[in-house]
Amino acid sequence: MSDDGTGNGKRWRAATELVHGGTARSPYGEMSETLYLTQGFSYDTAEAAEARFKGDDPGFIYSRFSNPTVAMFEDRMALYEGAEAARATASGMAAVLAALMCQLSAGDHVIAHRAMFSSCDYIVTELLPRFGVPSTLIDGTKLENWEKAIRPETKLIFLETPTNPTLEVIDIAAVAEIARRHGISFVVDNVFATPLYQKPLALGADIVVYSATKHIDGHGRCLGGIVLSDREFIEDVLFNFLRQTGPSMSPFNAWVLLKSLETLEVRVERQTRTAAKIADLLADNPAVSRVIYPGRPDHPQAEIIARQMTAGSTLITFEVPGGKAAAFKLCNALRLIKISNNLGDAKSIIAHPATTTHQRLTDEARAEFGITDGMLRLSIGLEDAEDLAEDLEAALRVLG
């Protein structure tokens, strides 16, 4: 938490940080955060430029390296997450790639939970091995599998929890203890839980990543990503990788995301309340064969969820009998809920993972991850809960 500026040592609480944290006003004293649309910055003297590039002067040099608007977003996210520092990226996948690549070298080894977003799976199982970094995928819900997969050259553990799209939940604190005991870096993708409902760093993770495109923006407007950790990792390991490779966040996107953070808790809390109601409605409908929602007591990892998440968040996964044909029929019958591959939006969205987000996987890989042809991923928005319920019930009746 940051100082309130009065000099009395008072600290703001988390919800207040989402509105005021990290703000750096210009001499004009504007209320809304300043948007610095510039590539570079000027210096009063050649000596000043030299000092800036040597690091003796902490000011800005070039917006590929850092930018005042982007820095405000990074600082605000770090304050809310409880991290020492953060760096923003152009997208969520840029954040994942940078968080992994900046600390890996040929000969290292990575362990990951087998259920991942398709692009994360590509990085771990296809891209990294091209550069001499093999990976092992495991069922991370069984803690003994993490220990069994560790090799002398294991450098990094990566997982997302809850997972996309099966909403499996991994015990972060337990995996963190294993990683710490073996001196392994531990990276958690926290997109589905959001920073509101799960704090991986407080649970022992070393690094947390987000696709800011999702709940952090929350309105389907722009791309963005962010990596949060201790100051040593962010400044000494990650920063130079980002500076030299260039996956920079646009200052305009950072400004949009700053405005979105002001309403993050209000939006996500409302969406979560609705998601819990819709999950129960789906579970009671005979046309639905299975419902997975982290807020329900019948979730396979309900005990872990009770320990590490404060609510079930906004995503529901459910299955209908009849495979792809039935899933498509349901989607096409919806009138309010939109078919799209995004999530965390103010508008409710449904996706068929087997043919969209995870279509690049083989049939065997999808089966191993638990992704069936009748599975649908539902992201709950800000619409009235009764309207969403009526839309889903009408579509389910079409299935007969």
HUNOR-V446031 format. One record per residue. N is the residue number from 1. RES is the residue in one letter. PSI is psi in whole degrees, 0 to 359 (* if undefined). Layout:
BEGIN
((N;RES;PSI) (N;RES;PSI))
END
This chain:
BEGIN
((1;M;148) (2;S;160) (3;D;147) (4;D;0) (5;G;359) (6;T;348) (7;G;3) (8;N;5) (9;G;0) (10;K;142) (11;R;142) (12;W;152) (13;R;169) (14;A;314) (15;A;326) (16;T;324) (17;E;327) (18;L;338) (19;V;322) (20;H;343) (21;G;137) (22;G;2) (23;T;131) (24;A;100) (25;R;150) (26;S;175) (27;P;347) (28;Y;346) (29;G;32) (30;E;150) (31;M;311) (32;S;147) (33;E;141) (34;T;139) (35;L;110) (36;Y;90) (37;L;83) (38;T;145) (39;Q;317) (40;G;182) (41;F;147) (42;S;165) (43;Y;144) (44;D;328) (45;T;164) (46;A;326) (47;E;323) (48;A;320) (49;A;318) (50;E;316) (51;A;322) (52;R;315) (53;F;330) (54;K;345) (55;G;4) (56;D;334) (57;D;121) (58;P;13) (59;G;185) (60;F;149) (61;I;309) (62;Y;138) (63;S;347) (64;R;331) (65;F;310) (66;S;157) (67;N;144) (68;P;321) (69;T;317) (70;V;321) (71;A;323) (72;M;318) (73;F;316) (74;E;315) (75;D;319) (76;R;318) (77;M;319) (78;A;318) (79;L;317) (80;Y;322) (81;E;337) (82;G;30) (83;A;155) (84;E;328) (85;A;167) (86;A;157) (87;R;132) (88;A;155) (89;T;172) (90;A;335) (91;S;170) (92;G;321) (93;M;328) (94;A;324) (95;A;316) (96;V;310) (97;L;313) (98;A;318) (99;A;327) (100;L;307) (101;M;327) (102;C;342) (103;Q;9) (104;L;148) (105;S;161) (106;A;133) (107;G;343) (108;D;170) (109;H;141) (110;V;141) (111;I;136) (112;A;151) (113;H;140) (114;R;331) (115;A;107) (116;M;162) (117;F;144) (118;S;318) (119;S;326) (120;C;319) (121;D;320) (122;Y;314) (123;I;313) (124;V;319) (125;T;340) (126;E;312) (127;L;307) (128;L;317) (129;P;333) (130;R;335) (131;F;22) (132;G;23) (133;V;92) (134;P;162) (135;S;157) (136;T;125) (137;L;136) (138;I;167) (139;D;97) (140;G;354) (141;T;343) (142;K;110) (143;L;326) (144;E;337) (145;N;330) (146;W;314) (147;E;317) (148;K;328) (149;A;349) (150;I;133) (151;R;167) (152;P;330) (153;E;6) (154;T;123) (155;K;334) (156;L;141) (157;I;133) (158;F;137) (159;L;158) (160;E;140) (161;T;125) (162;P;154) (163;T;162) (164;N;117) (165;P;5) (166;T;354) (167;L;32) (168;E;148) (169;V;130) (170;I;142) (171;D;97) (172;I;314) (173;A;319) (174;A;317) (175;V;323) (176;A;321) (177;E;319) (178;I;314) (179;A;318) (180;R;320) (181;R;329) (182;H;3) (183;G;37) (184;I;137) (185;S;139) (186;F;116) (187;V;130) (188;V;129) (189;D;114) (190;N;23) (191;V;310) (192;F;321) (193;A;332) (194;T;157) (195;P;349) (196;L;324) (197;Y;352) (198;Q;134) (199;K;86) (200;P;323) (201;L;320) (202;A;335) (203;L;358) (204;G;355) (205;A;153) (206;D;325) (207;I;140) (208;V;140) (209;V;151) (210;Y;146) (211;S;105) (212;A;348) (213;T;333) (214;K;242) (215;H;329) (216;I;314) (217;D;302) (218;G;4) (219;H;11) (220;G;33) (221;R;324) (222;C;165) (223;L;155) (224;G;158) (225;G;165) (226;I;144) (227;V;131) (228;L;140) (229;S;197) (230;D;163) (231;R;324) (232;E;314) (233;F;313) (234;I;314) (235;E;325) (236;D;339) (237;V;305) (238;L;317) (239;F;314) (240;N;325) (241;F;313) (242;L;319) (243;R;320) (244;Q;334) (245;T;338) (246;G;22) (247;P;60) (248;S;145) (249;M;136) (250;S;136) (251;P;324) (252;F;315) (253;N;321) (254;A;321) (255;W;317) (256;V;316) (257;L;325) (258;L;316) (259;K;325) (260;S;323) (261;L;332) (262;E;333) (263;T;11) (264;L;307) (265;E;318) (266;V;314) (267;R;307) (268;V;323) (269;E;316) (270;R;314) (271;Q;323) (272;T;319) (273;R;317) (274;T;319) (275;A;319) (276;A;320) (277;K;316) (278;I;323) (279;A;317) (280;D;320) (281;L;315) (282;L;320) (283;A;332) (284;D;354) (285;N;125) (286;P;343) (287;A;354) (288;V;128) (289;S;337) (290;R;141) (291;V;133) (292;I;117) (293;Y;126) (294;P;347) (295;G;359) (296;R;146) (297;P;344) (298;D;6) (299;H;138) (300;P;333) (301;Q;38) (302;A;324) (303;E;320) (304;I;317) (305;I;318) (306;A;331) (307;R;327) (308;Q;350) (309;M;144) (310;T;352) (311;A;171) (312;G;353) (313;S;201) (314;T;0) (315;L;137) (316;I;136) (317;T;134) (318;F;161) (319;E;147) (320;V;144) (321;P;150) (322;G;3) (323;G;211) (324;K;317) (325;A;315) (326;A;319) (327;A;316) (328;F;318) (329;K;318) (330;L;311) (331;C;316) (332;N;341) (333;A;347) (334;L;144) (335;R;329) (336;L;312) (337;I;130) (338;K;148) (339;I;117) (340;S;169) (341;N;4) (342;N;176) (343;L;167) (344;G;14) (345;D;160) (346;A;338) (347;K;138) (348;S;140) (349;I;139) (350;I;144) (351;A;149) (352;H;95) (353;P;321) (354;A;333) (355;T;3) (356;T;268) (357;T;332) (358;H;23) (359;Q;337) (360;R;344) (361;L;154) (362;T;163) (363;D;322) (364;E;318) (365;A;318) (366;R;319) (367;A;320) (368;E;323) (369;F;350) (370;G;18) (371;I;111) (372;T;166) (373;D;340) (374;G;8) (375;M;138) (376;L;142) (377;R;124) (378;L;120) (379;S;120) (380;I;133) (381;G;211) (382;L;12) (383;E;167) (384;D;135) (385;A;324) (386;E;323) (387;D;319) (388;L;318) (389;A;316) (390;E;321) (391;D;317) (392;L;318) (393;E;320) (394;A;318) (395;A;321) (396;L;328) (397;R;331) (398;V;331) (399;L;345) (400;G;*))
END
